């Protein structure tokens, strides 16, 4: 689903430019009254993590990036990106995605199962809202643990630094801004992912129970899990899309301001102010930019993820029972 991520991000980021050189009077390059370097930040995400790529004068990524154009829609973006940048550009960010997906998924699903079991068996809660609490807290834990690792990986990608240089860079950031600087971008991520997970698990558990009742089966089959996961993922994706747009713009802004050496403004860190600015500039279309590729991507991704997960649980549960 990486091509759909690339298309979604391009559609979101073209709505309004986040960075303009004239808005950075404290930039070191601006102080020298020299011409600002032609930096370009790319953001790609897949629902599990995000990837920022930085190119100077388009040399670092000249093999796959050419001057961007305006996209009128999802299909138009697919065609123009493929023609101008090549098919390789549609899969940018795939290797780091595969590396980071394993720990993220393990933390997320393990936390959800353990929290749900604790709330139902340990505390005796039998309400449908248990899935909301467990899903939200599980995603909160996963985001909190992964964010520093994501920051480290992003710096290595954007500047191609060695491990020794990376250690110095992280130490400098902690010295200047404190330990919390390692969790930069945590807020917008939580605002998008925690509500998504809460709504997703709530709708999934309800729909799965309803489908099991209609089919008169005590245990959900692969098709039931797949259907419930797809519908629940689509609903959650649509509802949390404005936060996804804000997060995209915020991360691109952070990347472009950081590489130019400009200090971050207090107002730029406010998710709500960014959302208000998008609404003023583009209305609801701006807040829901990338609607179609996000839904097309998230729905089958959630369906495949949850049905495979449920099938794996049933398989190993039966195997453990047979070995007893």
Buried (B, 14 or more C-beta within 10 A) or exposed (E): BBBBBBBBBBBBBBBBEBBEBEBBEEBEBBEEEEEBEEBBBBBBBBBBBBBBBBBEEBEBBEEBBBEBBEBEEBEBBBEBBBEBBEEEBBBBBBEBBEEBBEBBBEBBBEBBBEBBEEBBEEEEBEEEEBBBBBBBBBBBBBBBBBBBBBBBBBBBBBBEBEEEEBEEBBEEBEEEEEEEBBBBBBBBBBBBBBBBBBBBBBBBBBBBBEBBEEEEEEEBBEEBBBBBBBBBBBBBBBEBBBBBBBBBBBBBBBBBBBBBEBEEEEEBBBBEEBBEBBBEEBEEEBBBBBBBBBBBBBBBBBBBBBBBBBBEEBEEEEEEEEEE
